[in-house]
Each structure stands twice: as structure tokens, then as C-alpha cells.
Amino acid sequence: MSHIACAHLQAVVELLEHGADPNLPLSRAVGSALCAAVSTAYEQQRTAAQRIALVDKLLEAGANILAPVPLREGQTKAVGTAVDYAYFKYYQDTRIAHTPYHVLSASEQEVLQTRRSLLEHITVKLRECVILKEKEWDQEKLRRSKKLDSAVHTRVSKKKGGSLCVEEVRLPFFKYCYQCGRSVGVQLLPCTRCHEVFTCSETCRRNAWSQQHRQECSGSLEKRTSQAAPDASRAGLKKNVTGKKGEKGREGKEDRRGGTKSKAGTGGRERHRKNN
């Protein structure tokens, strides 16, 4: 951690190239090497570009941006990711994080811009990591799991012959804000159109929609619609064929009934003439 805390980027690169584990837990409530790289406590040692380069080096070496990181403030404890840790440290500086931009001095505005650029960068990296991980899973199960998670209630099914209710099996997935990357200390709401991504605020929802999710959401809906159309057409064709068979069967029965009735009626009239 001392090399990350200082400006020894080349030393970090050398250690990583010689097999150093970037995921080793660190002391002093830092969490991991990624947490040290994004912490505001060590930002004076390097520029924004250097900090971003360090994050990329750690990720290239196998640093897990989704690894659980303990967060603690007073008696409050939580477990998040390196992105949650970065926001946790960002909001601890109340002067920079909670003061209107125009009130900040020129140097403070520069610090704010540097911190925000790093937060945006690691959020993109986290999003890319989650998307790659989810591509390894069954997409239909993943989509159904996200819809179930976003629903108010979960569907249950009863086993035949018993009263035991079994909750529908859901695929565990990483739930986070699609825009800012946070998963701790925020209330995540699903996209009302596709239910496949979550955002933590109206601001994040609008930004995510305008920046990337508009095309993704439309594409996923079109894909599902195109997949549903052949299924619907096949179901309709099957129904029509079944209906025709049923109609033919009914027509045959009616003809047979009608024929029997007409013969009986003709025979009755003939016997009546003979008797007369």
C-alpha cells in the first residue's frame, strides 16, 4: 500500500508484473489496492491522469472491482465495492462534495473535477465488468430474476400433493446503480421499461437514459418483441389447425346425425302411405 499511497507508479507496475496479488486485503480500513488508488487520502501524490492510469494497471493485473469491501462510519457498517468506497471517501469531504460549485475556490473546483473524473472512470469499469460477467449466465434466467427482484411480490408455486410453497429460483446477480455504480446506502429502482437496470435517483435515471441506456433499452425490447412474434405466430397457427380439425369433426357428426334423421323421417312417411 505504501507504493500506492506514494507516487511510486513504476514500483507498483514492477510488483504487479512479478506476480503481486492486487486483491490482498489491506489494513487501516483501506480494503484493497483499488481502494487505496481511489481514496482521497492519497490524491495529492499524483494527477488525475496518473490515478486513472494506476486504476487501469490494477484492473489489468486482475484486481477485482466487485470484491466486497467493508465500509464503516461510527457504528454504521456495510459491505460494498471499490466504487462504494470511492464515493464513501468522496462524501467525507463535506466542503467539496456538498458545496455549490460556484461557491468553491478555483483550486477546490479543480479538486472536485479531478475527483468526479475518477469516479466516472471507475464506474465505467465496474459497469463493463458486470456486463461481461452477466454474459456468462443464462440471459433468460437473468432477465426473469431481475424482473422478480423488481416486483413487489415473488411468485410461488405449490408442489403437487403438498402444502409447501417454494419460492421461484432466482439467479443471483449484482445489483447496482447503472449510472453512478453505487450499491450501498442508496435505494435502487428498476427501469420501468425493461426492468434490467437499476438507478438510485432521478438524476442518475435521466443521465443513464440519455448517455447509454436509451439505445440498450430499445434494443432489448425490440429483441424480445422479435422473439415473441414467431412464438405467437406458431401458437396462432396451431390454434387454427386445431380449430379446423374440431370444425371438421363437428361437421361430420352433424352430417351423420342429419342423415340418420332424414332416413328415419323418409321411412316413416313410406310406412304411412302403405297403411293408407
C-alpha positions in Angstrom: 0.0 0.0 0.0 2.9 2.4 0.7 3.8 2.3 -3.0 0.2 3.2 -4.0 0.0 5.9 -1.3 3.1 7.4 -2.6 3.8 8.3 -6.3 5.7 5.1 -7.0 3.6 4.1 -10.0 6.6 2.3 -11.6 7.2 0.4 -8.4 3.5 -0.8 -8.5 3.9 -1.8 -12.1 7.0 -3.8 -11.3 5.3 -5.6 -8.4 2.3 -6.5 -10.5 4.5 -7.8 -13.3 6.3 -10.1 -10.9 3.1 -11.7 -9.6 2.0 -9.4 -6.7 -1.7 -10.0 -5.8 -3.7 -6.8 -6.3 -6.6 -8.3 -4.3 -4.8 -8.7 -1.0 -6.8 -7.1 1.9 -5.1 -4.1 3.3 -5.1 -2.8 6.9 -6.2 0.6 8.2 -9.7 0.1 6.8 -8.4 0.7 3.3 -9.8 -2.5 1.9 -7.7 -3.2 -1.2 -5.2 -1.7 -3.6 -8.0 -0.4 -5.7 -9.5 1.4 -2.7 -6.1 3.0 -2.0 -5.9 4.1 -5.6 -9.3 5.9 -5.5 -9.0 7.2 -1.9 -9.0 11.0 -1.5 -6.4 10.5 1.3 -3.6 9.9 -1.3 -4.7 12.1 -4.1 -2.1 14.8 -3.5 0.6 12.5 -4.7 -0.5 12.2 -8.3 -2.6 13.9 -11.0 -6.0 12.7 -12.2 -4.5 11.0 -15.3 -1.9 9.2 -13.1 -4.6 8.0 -10.7 -6.7 6.7 -13.6 -3.6 5.0 -15.1 -3.0 3.3 -11.7 -6.6 2.1 -11.6 -6.3 0.6 -15.1 -3.0 -1.1 -14.2 -4.5 -2.7 -11.2 -7.5 -3.9 -13.2 -5.3 -5.3 -16.0 -3.4 -7.2 -13.3 -6.5 -8.9 -12.1 -7.9 -6.6 -9.4 -11.5 -7.4 -8.7 -13.6 -4.3 -8.7 -16.6 -6.3 -7.5 -14.8 -7.7 -4.5 -16.5 -7.0 -1.1 -15.0 -4.0 0.7 -16.0 -3.2 4.3 -17.3 0.3 4.9 -17.6 1.8 8.4 -18.5 5.2 9.8 -19.1 5.3 13.5 -21.3 2.4 14.5 -22.6 2.0 10.9 -21.2 -0.9 9.0 -21.7 -2.0 5.4 -20.1 -4.0 2.6 -19.7 -2.6 -0.8 -17.2 -2.4 -3.7 -14.3 -0.2 -4.6 -16.8 2.1 -6.2 -18.8 2.4 -3.0 -15.5 3.0 -1.1 -14.6 5.8 -3.5 -17.9 7.5 -3.0 -17.7 6.9 0.7 -14.3 8.8 0.8 -15.6 11.5 -1.6 -18.6 12.4 0.6 -16.5 12.5 3.7 -15.1 15.8 2.5 -18.3 17.8 3.1 -16.7 21.1 1.8 -16.0 19.8 -1.7 -18.9 17.3 -2.0 -21.8 19.4 -0.6 -20.9 23.0 -1.5 -22.3 24.5 -4.7 -19.7 24.6 -7.5 -19.8 28.4 -8.0 -19.0 28.9 -4.3 -15.8 26.8 -4.4 -12.5 28.5 -5.0 -10.6 27.8 -8.2 -8.4 25.2 -6.5 -11.4 23.5 -4.9 -13.2 23.4 -8.2 -10.1 21.7 -9.8 -10.1 19.1 -6.9 -13.8 18.5 -7.5 -13.4 18.0 -11.2 -10.5 15.6 -10.6 -12.5 13.5 -8.1 -15.5 13.4 -10.3 -13.5 12.3 -13.4 -12.0 9.4 -11.3 -15.5 8.4 -10.0 -16.9 8.4 -13.6 -13.9 6.3 -14.8 -14.2 3.5 -12.1 -18.0 3.5 -12.6 -17.5 2.7 -16.3 -15.0 0.0 -15.4 -17.5 -1.6 -12.9 -20.3 -1.5 -15.4 -18.1 -3.2 -18.0 -17.1 -5.8 -15.5 -20.7 -6.6 -14.6 -21.8 -6.8 -18.2 -19.0 -9.2 -19.1 -19.9 -11.3 -16.0 -23.6 -11.4 -16.9 -22.9 -12.5 -20.5 -21.6 -15.8 -19.0 -25.0 -16.6 -17.5 -28.3 -17.7 -19.0 -29.8 -14.5 -20.3 -33.5 -15.6 -19.9 -32.9 -16.6 -16.3 -31.1 -13.4 -15.6 -33.9 -11.3 -17.1 -36.5 -13.2 -15.2 -34.5 -12.8 -11.9 -34.3 -9.1 -12.4 -38.0 -8.8 -13.0 -38.8 -10.8 -9.9 -36.4 -8.7 -7.8 -38.1 -5.5 -9.0 -41.6 -6.9 -8.4 -43.4 -6.1 -5.2 -44.0 -9.8 -4.5 -42.4 -13.0 -5.6 -44.3 -15.7 -7.4 -44.6 -19.0 -5.6 -45.5 -22.5 -6.8 -47.0 -25.3 -4.9 -45.8 -28.9 -5.1 -48.4 -31.4 -6.1 -49.8 -33.3 -3.1 -48.3 -31.0 -0.5 -48.8 -27.6 1.0 -45.1 -26.5 0.9 -44.7 -23.2 -1.0 -41.4 -23.0 -2.9 -40.1 -19.6 -4.0 -39.2 -19.4 -7.6 -35.5 -20.0 -8.1 -33.8 -16.7 -8.9 -30.3 -16.3 -10.4 -28.2 -14.1 -8.0 -27.0 -11.0 -9.8 -25.0 -7.9 -8.8 -27.5 -5.1 -8.2 -26.0 -1.5 -8.5 -26.8 1.9 -9.9 -26.3 1.7 -13.6 -25.1 5.3 -13.7 -23.0 6.0 -10.6 -22.1 2.4 -9.7 -23.2 2.6 -6.1 -24.8 -0.4 -4.4 -24.7 0.6 -0.7 -26.6 3.4 1.0 -28.9 4.0 -1.9 -32.4 2.9 -3.0 -32.3 1.2 -6.3 -35.3 1.3 -8.6 -35.6 -0.6 -11.9 -36.1 0.8 -15.4 -39.8 0.9 -15.9 -39.4 -0.3 -19.5 -37.1 -3.2 -19.4 -36.6 -3.9 -15.7 -33.0 -4.9 -16.5 -31.0 -2.0 -15.0 -31.4 -0.1 -11.7 -30.7 3.6 -10.8 -30.5 5.2 -7.4 -32.1 8.7 -8.2 -33.9 10.6 -10.7 -30.7 12.4 -11.8 -29.0 9.0 -12.4 -32.0 7.7 -14.2 -32.1 10.7 -16.6 -28.3 10.6 -17.2 -28.2 6.9 -17.7 -31.1 7.1 -20.2 -29.5 10.0 -22.2 -26.0 8.6 -22.2 -26.3 4.9 -22.9 -29.5 3.1 -21.7 -31.8 4.6 -24.4 -30.3 2.5 -27.1 -29.8 -0.5 -24.9 -33.4 -0.5 -23.6 -34.8 -0.1 -27.1 -32.6 -2.8 -28.4 -33.6 -5.3 -25.7 -37.3 -4.5 -26.1 -37.1 -5.0 -29.9 -35.2 -8.2 -29.5 -37.7 -9.6 -27.1 -40.6 -8.5 -29.4 -39.0 -10.2 -32.4 -38.5 -13.4 -30.4 -42.1 -13.3 -29.1 -43.6 -12.7 -32.6 -42.6 -16.2 -34.1 -43.8 -17.9 -30.9 -47.2 -16.0 -31.2 -47.5 -16.9 -34.9 -46.7 -20.6 -34.2 -49.3 -20.6 -31.4 -51.9 -19.0 -33.6 -51.2 -21.5 -36.4 -51.5 -24.4 -34.0 -54.8 -22.9 -32.7 -56.1 -22.5 -36.3 -55.2 -26.1 -37.2 -56.8 -27.4 -34.0 -59.9 -25.3 -34.7 -60.2 -26.6 -38.2 -59.9 -30.2 -37.1 -62.6 -29.5 -34.5 -64.9 -27.9 -37.0 -64.4 -30.9 -39.4 -65.2 -33.3 -36.6 -68.3 -31.4 -35.6 -69.5 -31.1 -39.3 -69.1 -34.9 -39.7 -71.1 -35.6 -36.6 -73.8 -33.1 -37.7 -73.9 -34.7 -41.1 -74.2 -38.2 -39.6 -76.9 -37.0 -37.3 -78.8 -35.3 -40.1 -78.5 -38.3 -42.3 -80.0 -40.6 -39.7 -82.8 -38.3 -39.0 -83.7 -37.8 -42.7 -83.7 -41.6 -43.3 -85.9 -42.2 -40.3 -88.3 -39.5 -41.5 -88.5 -40.9 -45.0 -89.1 -44.4 -43.7 -91.9 -43.2 -41.5 -93.6 -41.4 -44.4 -93.4 -44.5 -46.6 -95.0 -46.8 -44.0 -97.8 -44.2 -43.5 -98.6 -44.3 -47.3 -98.7 -48.2 -47.3 -101.1 -48.3 -44.4 -103.3 -45.8 -46.0 
